[in-house]
Amino acid sequence: VFVSSATVDFIDKLNPTFAANRAYGLLWFVCLFLSNFLFLNLILAMVFETYQRKFSKAMKKVFQNRSLSVKKVYQILDDASPEDGITQQTFLQLTQAYEQSAMAPK
C-alpha cells in the first residue's frame, strides 16, 4: 500500500479490489490517507530536520573559524611595527592566516 501511495499507478491496483467489493474502497481511502498525509510527511520531516541539524553544525564551524582567523589577523597586525605600516610580507601573512583559518575546519 505504501508503494501504491507513492506512485501514480495506484489506480491499477485499486480497480480490481474495488470491483470485487465496494467496501474495499473505504480501506483504500484509509490506507492512502495514512500513508500520504502521515507517513510521507513524517519521513519528509525527519529528512529536513537531519539536514537542518547538519547545516547548523557546518555554519557554526564556519563562524568559529572566521572568528579565529580574525583573531590571528589582529595578532599579526599587533606584532607589526606601527611606524613602518604594513609591509608586503606582513600583508601576505595576514591573507594566509585568514584563508587557512576560514577554510580549514577545526
C-alpha positions in Angstrom: 0.0 0.0 0.0 2.9 2.4 0.7 4.3 1.8 -2.8 0.8 2.5 -4.2 0.6 5.8 -2.3 4.0 7.0 -3.5 3.3 6.3 -7.2 0.8 7.4 -9.8 -0.3 3.9 -10.8 -2.2 3.1 -7.6 -5.4 3.1 -9.7 -4.3 -0.1 -11.4 -4.1 -1.8 -8.0 -7.3 -0.2 -6.7 -9.6 -1.2 -9.6 -9.6 -5.0 -9.1 -10.2 -4.8 -5.4 -12.8 -2.1 -5.8 -14.6 -4.2 -8.5 -14.7 -7.2 -6.2 -16.2 -5.4 -3.3 -17.0 -1.7 -3.0 -16.2 -1.8 0.7 -12.5 -2.1 -0.2 -12.7 1.5 -1.4 -13.0 2.6 2.2 -10.0 0.5 3.1 -8.0 2.0 0.2 -9.1 5.5 1.3 -7.9 5.0 4.8 -4.6 3.4 3.7 -3.9 6.2 1.2 -4.8 8.9 3.7 -2.5 7.4 6.4 0.4 6.8 4.0 0.2 10.1 2.1 -0.6 12.5 5.0 1.1 10.9 7.9 3.9 8.6 6.9 5.2 10.6 3.9 5.1 13.9 5.9 6.9 12.1 8.8 9.7 10.9 6.6 10.0 14.3 5.0 10.2 16.0 8.4 12.9 13.6 9.6 15.0 14.2 6.4 14.6 18.0 6.7 15.4 18.0 10.5 18.6 16.0 9.8 19.6 18.3 7.0 18.9 21.4 9.2 21.0 20.0 12.1 24.0 19.2 9.9 23.8 22.6 8.1 23.6 24.3 11.5 26.7 22.5 12.7 28.6 23.4 9.5 27.6 27.0 9.8 28.7 27.1 13.4 32.1 25.8 12.4 32.4 28.4 9.6 31.7 31.2 12.1 34.1 29.8 14.7 36.8 29.5 12.1 36.1 33.0 10.8 36.4 34.3 14.4 39.7 32.5 14.8 41.1 33.9 11.6 40.2 37.5 12.5 41.9 37.0 15.9 45.1 35.7 14.1 44.9 38.7 11.7 44.7 41.2 14.5 47.6 39.4 16.3 49.7 39.8 13.2 48.8 43.4 13.0 49.6 43.9 16.6 53.0 42.4 16.2 53.8 44.6 13.2 55.6 47.9 13.9 53.3 50.9 13.6 56.0 53.3 12.2 56.6 51.3 9.0 53.0 50.5 8.3 52.2 47.1 6.8 54.9 45.5 4.6 54.1 43.2 1.8 55.4 40.3 3.8 53.0 41.2 6.7 50.1 41.6 4.3 50.8 38.1 2.8 50.9 36.7 6.4 47.5 38.3 7.0 45.9 36.8 3.9 47.4 33.4 4.5 46.3 33.3 8.1 42.8 34.4 7.2 42.4 31.9 4.4 43.8 29.0 6.3 41.6 29.6 9.4 38.4 30.4 7.4 38.6 27.3 5.2 40.1 24.6 7.5 37.5 23.1 9.9 38.9 22.6 13.4 
